[in-house]
Each structure stands twice: as structure tokens, then as C-alpha cells.
Amino acid sequence: MTLKLHMNIGNDIGNSEIDTYINGQLIRQPNVYSLIGQMPWKDDDVEVQKNLKNIYDNLVVSIISSAVPTGMYTVGTHALKTKGENVTNLYVKGNESKSDQLVPYINTLALVAARAVQEAHLAGESLDEIKVVADMGTALPVKQCSPENVATYRKKFMGETHTVTVHLGLTKKVNVSIDFDYVHVLQEGTPVTFALQMDSEGNWRTNSYEPSSDETNDLYSEFAELYDLEDVDGSYFDGKNILHVDMGDGTTDTPFTRGDAVDNDFCDGVNNGIGHALRDAIPDLVTLAPHAFNSVTRQQYSEILKSQYTPRKHKFLNEAIQAFNPHCENQTTQIVHHVNDQVFKIGPNEIDVVVVYGGGSILTKSIIFDKLKEMCDKTRIQLFYVPAKYAVTLNAEGLDYFVRSEIYAHLKKNYMSSAEYTAVTGKNNAAQKKKTNATPTA
């Protein structure tokens, strides 16, 4: 018997990390894969139970889809652990859009299939064949979010059924077929408007996206202290005009939102981010620590730097920081110039808050915070520098909220009645419209 599942997916496909909410569960993985020639598992007795217990850390899949080359892939944490620098990640130096690279499709399909296997296992269902129908919200960098690139994303995800085999052991495998019912693509940064205000249950956010009564309110506490505010929660940002500074690996996006609406006249971005600094710093790190490193990936370098915030610091953290800081300074200088240009283009009187977040904001804070604060003070704009604990997942949280919202349901209904939908999927508009009206979206 075939198990059928419906999945709501909020998918933040970052240059360094992919952060994906699937049916309410957040999955975080290095956004890398490696094509492999043979099965890494040696037996079923030990491997199957280990891989079911830690499926995202031991992810090996075979994919048959027109969106990617047919083959067997190891994905995310397992790829980085077993293949090291011989992994494929998003290329950040050139102008190639995410939608034209393989990483978003391979890693998204792998995570959706793994989540389907996990849900079946937790429900005690037979692990043989699973059919998934998915609704997905995702995003592209501001400068890449063109109609052509959005159409490419939709065509590759929605154009056909994807067959993904999850390999759990030497012989044990689960076949997962995936149909994307609808995919909506936003500009990166804009989903955060939802995440800043609301938690996953639709209440004003007080701390974590998942409501928890035993957590202290440390999401807004530094911001509240900086501006002598009391009892700040998500309602504070309701109706605010926000200049977003979404600092990633390859790009920094600066969309402008008025309330919950994007002002497309002032959405911009630059091809600057810590990924460029990490890439440029790698040769310097190898020179400073030749006995420790022969080569290193961006993701591995990032993990070394992040160890400064953990009890177990990397042995070569000092060398990593020494190599990184000059290149980081170069990147942040360009970012500050761009943000300053955006402020003057929009007009300081139109902006209530500059909100800084994203994976790049963590490693650059010691260099960029004072520069941004000085700029905001001079223009009488508040600066909300999101704490590291929350900075990376805001986009995924906003996408999760969006894909379960009435807004998404409305957009889906309209798209399925369009000529583009028939061109992309080859499906009948009227039949799909009837199906959409009958399908729960939250």
C-alpha cells in the first residue's frame, strides 16, 4: 500500500545553509551535495536503524527528475563529512542565479523525501513507497528575483513528478514520488516581515518562533535596552516601515517594506557577503596554518569561525580570524556604503527601523555594528540587529508562516487558473481549480 502525504514547505535556500520548514519541523543542513558512484552503506541490520534515527545526518538519495541529472547523491552534513572539499555548493562569485544551479533542486528534493520517510517511520507506517503532494514557499535574492528566474524555479519544481529513493541501508530503500502542487517565489528578506511579528501559531511573537513559556525574551531585549523601550514584542513592528539588511554568503539584500507590503521601487541588493570573504581568506588561512589545512570549504571555514561562540573553540580559531578579518572588512565596507545609499534613496523620514539579520550578520557584527549604528543615529532611524540565535532562521520562519497563510492560498488559486500553470504542468486548469478549492492549505 502506498502512503500519501501532504507537505507545507517553507524553504530558505541559502548560499551556505538550507533552512527548511516541512510540516512544522525545521531542518538545517549545509547547502552542499556530492555525486557518488556507489552505496556507502555496508549492511541493513545496523545501518537502517542508525539512518532512521539520524536521517538528516546520513542522507543518501537517488534522484530521477528532469530538474537534475539522474544519479546517487550524498547531501548536506553527510556530504561535508565524507567528501570534504569535494562537494558542490552554490557558486557565489558570478552572476549565475540560484534558479540555474543544481543545488536548490537536489537538496530540496532530498530533504522532502527524507522528511516523508521520517513521518512514515514515526507513524509506524510501512516504509516502501510514499507519494508526496507539496505546497512550497521559497525565495530568491532581490536582484535574481526576475520573472524569468521565478518561472525557472516553478518549471523545474512543478513541471513533473520527481522520484527520489532514500537509501537507508545496503538493500533497504524507500521510493518517494514528489509532486509540487504550487510553488511561490518571494524576494529574499521579505518573508522576515512575517517572522518579526508573528509566531508559528499566529500570535504576536515574544521570543522563539515556536511558542515556549520557559524561554526568556532575548529576541527583542537588546533592541529594547538600546532604545529604552518596555515590553517589546512582535506587535512593535506592526505597520512599521523597515529597511531590511539580509546578510548572506554571496549577497546582501536590502528590500524595503511598508507594513506587510514590499515597496518594489526600493528593493535592491549587492553581491557582497561573508562567502566572498571566506573564499578570499582560504589561501591566507592555509598559509598561516599549513600543517593544519591543505584546503577548506566555505562551510568548514564558517564552522571554525562560529566556534568562537561555543565552549569548544577550534584550535586554529585565531589564525582563521586573522585571515578572515581583512577580507570581511572589505565586504562590510561595501555593504555599509550600499545601506547608506538605500537610506538616502528612500529618505530617512520614510524608514522607521533598519533590521539586520542573516548568517552573514553573525560573523560581521563586531566589524559592522558600530558603523550601522552611527549611520542610523545620524538619520534618526532605529537599528535592530537580530541576535545570532535568531538571525539565520528568520527567512525560513517567515516562509513557513507564509505557505500556511490565506495569502498563499489566494495566490495558489489564482495561479492554478492561469495559462502559465497549464504551460508549466500540462494539467487542466478547471480540474486543478476544483482540487485547490477542496485542498486544505494550513
Disulfide bonds with the S-S distance in Angstrom:
none
